[in-house]
Amino acid sequence: MQTREAVVTMSSLLEELARREVAVRRRIEEIGEQIAALTSQMQDEQDRLSRLTITRETVEEILGEAAQLLDEPDGQAGAADAAGTAPSAHSPVLGVVTVPHWQPGMKAAVLPRAYRDAVEIMADAGRAMRAGQIAVAMGLPDEAAKREGLRSKLKRLVERGWAKEEGPGLFTVTDPVAREMAGQDGVASRDAIASSPVG
């Protein structure tokens, strides 16, 4: 009698454990679905933030170039002012492209300082890097705002053909840019050797 009761108790225990296991598995699946949904939502928000940052930086660059042009004592600008020409003489600055599309033979020196630093760091690394790693190499504080700002610059470099994104958040220079940078280093080294005094 006791043996039968023990068997019944053991069977009930196993059924209860199986029921709990199924319940836990179901909760794990639900949590996994929630994580996937949140990950997708976070990626969408990161993309939106990146687009907004790029737009803001583009406007700042255009306004900065316009202000610099207006502040510089240009002979043509002075003549235009003397002739009573409207400020529209400076309108071509609105079409300025501060990060040009890469073309063969183009050097990183044509880029604004922050973009040039990023390209040189990626070229020196010879491997894909995350925005945070590049920011640290540039001497920037490891902060979310700095990483996002740099990530938007990196995406612009990708759009203009200077860099490529090998994976989500992993950036490196394109092969042609890497070869161009390596060639520049070689030329610089040869020039330094040629200009060095003979002992």
N, C-alpha and C positions, 0 to 999 in steps of 0.2 A: 504494500500500500504506500509506504513511504517512498519507494523507488518510483512508483507512478507519479506521485506528487512532485518529486524532484524533477522528473522528465518534463512534466507540464510546466513547472516553474522555469526551467532552463529554456524551453521552447518559447514561452512568453517573453523571457528576457531577450532572446535572440531576435524575436519579432520587433520588440521595442527598439533594440539597437538598430535594426535595419530601417525602421520607420524614421528614427532620428537621423540616420545617415542620409536617407533620401531628402529629408527636410534641409539638412545642412548643404547638400549638393545643390538644391534648388536655390537656397539663399546665395551661394557662391555664384551661380549663374546670373542671378538678378544683379548682384553687386558688379559682376564683370560687365553686364550690359550698361549699367549706370556709369562705370568708369569709361567705357568706350564712348558713350554719349558725351560725357564731360570732356574727354580728350579731344573729340571732334569740335566741341563748342570752343574749347580753349584755343585750338588751332585757328578756327575762324576769327576769333578775337585778336589773336596775334597777327594774322594777316591784315586785319582791319587796322590795327595799331601801326603796322609797318607802312601801310599805304598812307595813313594820316601823317606819319612822321616824314615820309618822303615828300608829301605835298607841302608840309610846313617848311622843310629845309629848302625845297626848291624855291618857294616864295621868298624865304629869307635871303637866299643866294642872289636871286634876281634883284631884290630891293637893295642888297648890299652892293652889287655891281652898279646899280643905277646911282646910288648915293656916292660911290667912289668916282664915277664918271662926272657927276655934277660938281664934286669938290675939286677935281683936278683942273688946273688952269690950262685949258685947251684953247689954242689960237682960233680954231674954227668956232668953238662955242662962244668965245668972246666976240668974234665978228658977227655971229648970228644975233647975240644979245644987242650989239650996237645997232644992228639993222632992224631991231624990233621983232625978230623972228620968235614965234611962240616956242615954248619948251618942247614942243613935239619933235624938235631936232634931235632930241635924245631918245626918241622912241625905239630905235633899233636895239637898244639894250634889253628890251623886253623879250627878244628872241634869243638871248644868250644861252649857250649850253655849257655849263661849267664842268660837266663830266662827258667828254666827247666819246663817240663810238670808237672803239679801238680799230686801228688800221695797221697793216704791216709797216714797220719802221717807226711807229709811234712810241715815244718814251713815256715812262711814268711821270716825268717832270711836268707834263702838260696837265696833270691832275691837281686839284686842290690838295692842300697839305694832308688832311685827314685821310683822303682816299689814297694818296700816294704812299703814306705810311702803311696803310693796310695792304696794299699791293706788294710793297717791298717785304713786309713781314711774311706774307703768305708765300712769296717766291723764295725767300730764304729758308722757310720751314720745309718746303718741298713736299708737303702733305696737306690734307684737308684739316682745317681748324674750325673750332666753334667761335662764335662772336666773343664769348667771354675770354677765351684764350688770346685772341687778337687784341682785345681791349687791354688785358694785363700787359701784353708785350708792348703796347703803345704807351703804357704808363698811366692808363685811366683807372679810376677806382672800380672795383668789381661790384657795380651796382646795377640793378635791373634797368633803370632808366638809361644808363650808359650803354648797356648791352643792346637794348632795343634800338637806340639811336645808331649804334654801329651796325647792327643787323640790317637796318634800312639802307645804310650806305653800301653794305656788301651786296644787297639785292640790286641796288642801282648799278653796281659794277658788273653784276651778272647780266643785267638788261643791256648794258652798253658793250658787252663782249670782252671785258677785262678779266672776269672771274667766272667760275662755274660752281654750281651747288651739287656736290657728289652725292649727298644724302640730306635728309631733313636737318637743317642747321649746320651742315658741314660745307665750308667754303674753301676754295683754292683758286689760284690763277689758272687761266686756260693754258693749254700746251704752247700755243704760239707766243703768248705773253711771257711764259716761263723761259722759252728759248730766247726771246728778245732781251729779257732781263739778264740771262746768263751771258748773252753776247755783249751787253753793255758792261758787265763786270769784267769780261775778258779784255775788252777794249781799254777799260780804265786801268787794268793791271798792266797791259802792254805799254800804255802811255806813261804810267808811273815808272816802269822799268827804263823806258827810253829816255825819260827826263832826268833820271837819277845820275849824279856825277860819277864819272869813272874814277875809281880809286887808283 
